[in-house]
């Protein structure tokens, strides 16, 4: 099974998944929830069972001095209204105005409010957590593989593959924001950090086998050695993820209810990406780095090699 020989095919497959989501995010912006941006979310349901027009709700908010209200209709016959942060007194005034306007009682199904300062702190600490995790991973792998030549490359390759997994997750959320109205909230951050942890763990298993084989099979070419190591860990990586995690997350996504569905799908995709990148991304990056293949990407290295051969 020549996995390493098809490495650029796997790189291209990842780009096909990542690029569309990143384009969506570049055009529409990150779908940040209240946890990061601050603001108020109010989900309401009318006692009469009728749904008012979103424009009517926006008008009520505008009359209260709130200019940025956005209204979304859900499948459960409720309205979700997102806006800038609203004080409790103003919220009561808005609900009373709705009851007067629509002539029926307004039931508050859900109410979330996060101040803008707290939202900014959550966003900055989330970025800091991911950055610290990346640095710790590079330091640990470099130390753990100190007996191997170019140990630093193992750490950097693991981080590159981890970034691949993060981009896959973000891309899927970007697509989900258009298709299903997904947002990046605190649960998204929890799922993302979990994906990072599982991703690094699986890559260390593959790299450790490469380290062991580099001692036993010293005369073997590095590309063949890496491919042999991947094949040895392939069954273990796939079976462990499928049997212990993926099937459970799939069941949770299908039967866990709408509240946990987005979280479960993100974890499902992220952990699957972590297993995929351990086999098809992280180790191939090591080979590309070892052979310095970027010299041939634009034909320069190839031309120099041919010129040397001619001389």
C-alpha positions in Angstrom: 0.0 0.0 0.0 1.8 3.1 -1.3 0.3 5.9 0.8 3.3 8.2 0.7 3.6 7.9 -3.0 0.1 9.4 -3.4 0.7 12.2 -0.9 -0.1 15.1 -3.2 -3.4 13.5 -4.0 -4.3 13.6 -0.4 -3.1 17.2 0.0 -5.4 18.1 -2.9 -8.3 16.3 -1.3 -7.9 18.3 1.9 -7.8 21.6 -0.1 -11.0 20.7 -1.9 -12.7 20.4 1.5 -11.0 23.4 3.1 -11.1 26.1 0.4 -14.9 26.3 -0.1 -15.5 26.8 3.6 -12.8 29.5 3.9 -14.2 31.3 0.8 -17.6 31.4 2.5 -16.1 32.7 5.7 -14.1 35.3 3.8 -17.3 36.6 2.1 -19.7 36.3 5.1 -17.3 36.6 8.0 -17.0 34.3 11.0 -20.4 33.2 12.3 -19.6 34.1 15.9 -22.2 33.5 18.5 -23.0 35.7 21.5 -20.3 34.0 23.5 -17.7 35.8 21.5 -19.3 39.0 20.2 -21.5 39.9 23.2 -25.2 40.7 22.8 -28.6 39.2 23.5 -30.5 36.3 22.0 -34.3 36.0 22.6 -36.3 33.1 21.3 -40.1 33.6 21.6 -43.3 31.8 20.8 -46.7 33.3 20.6 -49.5 31.7 22.6 -51.8 31.9 19.6 -49.4 29.7 17.6 -49.1 32.3 14.8 -45.7 33.6 13.7 -45.4 37.3 13.2 -43.5 38.8 10.3 -39.8 39.4 11.1 -40.2 43.0 9.9 -42.8 43.6 12.6 -40.3 42.4 15.3 -37.5 44.5 13.9 -39.8 47.5 14.0 -40.5 46.9 17.7 -36.8 46.7 18.5 -36.1 49.8 16.4 -38.7 51.8 18.4 -36.8 50.8 21.5 -33.5 52.2 20.1 -32.1 48.9 19.0 -31.0 49.1 15.3 -29.3 45.8 14.7 -32.0 43.2 15.5 -31.9 40.1 13.3 -34.8 37.7 13.2 -34.7 34.0 12.3 -37.6 31.6 12.0 -37.0 28.0 13.3 -38.6 24.7 12.5 -40.4 24.6 15.9 -42.5 27.7 15.1 -40.4 30.1 17.2 -38.6 33.3 16.4 -34.9 33.8 17.3 -34.0 37.5 17.7 -30.3 38.5 17.9 -29.3 42.0 18.8 -26.8 44.0 20.7 -26.8 43.7 24.5 -30.2 44.5 26.1 -30.7 45.4 29.7 -33.4 43.4 31.7 -35.7 46.5 31.9 -35.6 47.1 28.2 -36.2 43.4 27.5 -39.4 43.5 29.5 -40.5 46.6 27.6 -39.9 44.8 24.3 -41.9 41.7 25.3 -44.8 43.9 26.5 -44.7 45.8 23.2 -44.9 42.5 21.3 -47.9 41.3 23.3 -49.6 44.6 22.7 -48.7 44.6 19.0 -49.7 40.9 18.3 -52.6 40.7 20.7 -51.5 37.5 22.4 -49.1 36.4 25.2 -45.4 36.0 24.3 -43.6 32.9 25.7 -39.9 33.3 26.2 -38.4 30.0 25.1 -34.7 30.9 25.5 -32.9 34.0 26.7 -29.1 34.5 26.5 -27.2 37.7 27.2 -23.4 38.3 27.2 -21.8 41.6 27.7 -19.4 42.9 25.0 -16.5 42.9 27.4 -17.0 39.3 28.4 -17.4 38.3 24.8 -14.1 40.0 23.9 -12.3 38.2 26.7 -13.7 34.8 25.6 -12.5 35.4 22.1 -9.0 36.4 23.1 -8.6 33.6 25.6 -9.8 31.1 23.0 -7.1 32.2 20.6 -4.5 32.2 23.4 -5.5 28.6 24.4 -5.0 27.3 20.8 -1.7 29.1 20.5 -0.4 27.8 23.8 -1.5 24.3 22.9 0.5 24.5 19.6 3.6 25.7 21.3 3.4 23.0 24.0 2.9 20.3 21.4 6.0 21.4 19.4 8.1 21.5 22.6 7.0 18.1 23.9 7.4 16.3 20.6 10.8 17.8 20.0 11.9 16.7 23.5 10.3 13.2 23.2 11.9 12.6 19.8 15.3 14.1 20.8 17.1 10.8 19.9 15.9 11.1 16.3 17.6 13.2 13.7 15.7 16.4 13.0 13.4 15.9 16.0 12.0 19.5 15.5 10.5 18.5 12.2 8.2 16.0 13.9 6.8 18.7 16.1 6.3 21.2 13.3 4.7 18.5 11.1 2.3 17.6 13.9 1.3 21.3 14.2 0.9 21.6 10.5 -1.4 18.6 10.5 -3.2 20.0 13.5 -3.8 23.3 11.7 -5.2 21.1 8.8 -7.7 19.6 11.3 -8.6 23.1 12.6 -9.2 24.4 9.1 -11.3 21.4 8.3 -13.5 22.1 11.3 -13.7 25.8 10.6 -14.5 25.1 6.9 -17.3 22.7 7.9 -18.8 25.3 10.3 -18.6 27.9 7.5 -20.6 25.7 5.2 -22.9 24.8 8.0 -23.5 28.5 8.8 -25.0 28.9 5.3 -26.8 25.6 5.1 -28.1 25.3 8.7 -27.4 28.6 10.4 -24.5 27.2 12.6 -22.6 29.6 14.8 -19.2 29.5 16.6 -20.1 29.4 20.3 -18.6 28.1 23.5 -19.5 24.5 22.5 -17.6 25.0 19.2 -14.5 26.0 21.2 -14.9 22.9 23.4 -15.2 20.7 20.3 -12.2 22.4 18.6 -9.9 21.9 21.6 -11.0 18.3 21.9 -10.2 17.8 18.2 -6.7 19.3 18.8 -6.1 16.9 21.7 -7.1 13.8 19.8 -5.3 15.0 16.6 -2.0 15.3 18.4 -2.4 12.0 20.2 -2.9 10.1 17.0 0.1 11.7 15.3 2.4 10.9 18.1 1.5 7.2 17.7 2.4 7.3 14.0 5.6 9.3 14.6 6.6 6.9 17.4 6.4 4.0 15.0 8.6 5.9 12.6 11.1 6.5 15.3 11.2 2.8 16.2 11.6 1.7 12.6 14.3 4.3 12.0 16.5 2.3 14.4 15.5 -1.1 13.1 15.5 -0.3 9.4 18.4 2.2 9.1 19.3 1.2 5.5 15.7 1.7 4.2 15.0 4.9 2.3 13.2 7.4 4.5 10.1 7.5 2.2 9.7 3.7 2.3 10.4 3.7 6.0 7.6 6.2 6.7 5.2 4.4 4.4 6.0 1.1 6.2 5.4 2.7 9.6 2.0 4.1 8.5 0.8 0.8 7.2 1.8 -0.8 10.5 -0.4 1.7 12.5 -3.2 2.0 9.9 -5.5 -0.6 11.3 -4.9 0.5 14.9 -5.7 4.2 14.1 -8.8 3.5 12.1 -10.3 0.9 14.4 -9.6 2.9 17.6 -11.4 6.0 16.2 -14.3 4.2 14.6 -15.1 1.8 17.5 -14.5 4.1 20.4 -15.5 7.5 19.2 -17.0 7.9 15.8 -19.9 5.5 16.2 -20.8 7.1 19.5 -20.7 10.6 18.1 -22.8 9.5 15.1 -25.5 8.2 17.4 -25.4 11.4 19.5 -25.7 13.5 16.3 -28.6 11.5 15.1 -30.6 10.9 18.3 -29.1 13.5 20.8 -31.5 16.3 19.9 -31.0 19.6 18.2 -29.1 21.2 21.1 -26.2 18.8 20.8 -26.4 18.1 17.0 -24.0 20.8 15.9 -21.5 20.0 18.6 -21.6 16.3 17.8 -21.2 16.8 14.1 -18.2 19.1 14.6 -16.6 16.6 16.8 -17.4 13.8 14.4 -15.8 15.6 11.5 -12.9 16.9 13.5 -11.9 13.5 15.0 -12.3 11.9 11.6 -10.0 14.6 10.2 -7.5 14.0 13.0 -7.3 10.3 12.0 -7.1 11.1 8.3 -4.3 13.8 8.8 -2.2 11.4 11.0 -2.0 9.0 8.1 -2.2 11.1 5.0 -1.0 14.6 6.0 1.4 14.6 9.0 3.8 11.8 7.9 3.8 12.9 4.2 4.8 16.4 5.4 7.8 14.8 7.0 8.8 13.1 3.7 8.3 16.4 1.8 10.5 18.2 4.3 13.2 15.4 4.3 13.4 15.4 0.5 13.0 19.2 0.2 10.5 18.7 -2.5 9.4 22.3 -2.6 12.5 22.9 -4.8 10.8 20.9 -7.6 7.3 22.4 -7.2 8.0 25.1 -9.8 10.4 23.1 -11.9 13.6 24.9 -10.7 15.0 22.0 -8.8 14.2 19.7 -11.7 16.0 21.9 -14.2 19.1 22.1 -12.0 19.2 18.3 -11.6 18.9 17.8 -15.4 21.6 20.4 -16.0 24.0 18.7 -13.6 23.3 15.3 -15.2 24.1 16.8 -18.6 27.4 18.2 -17.4 
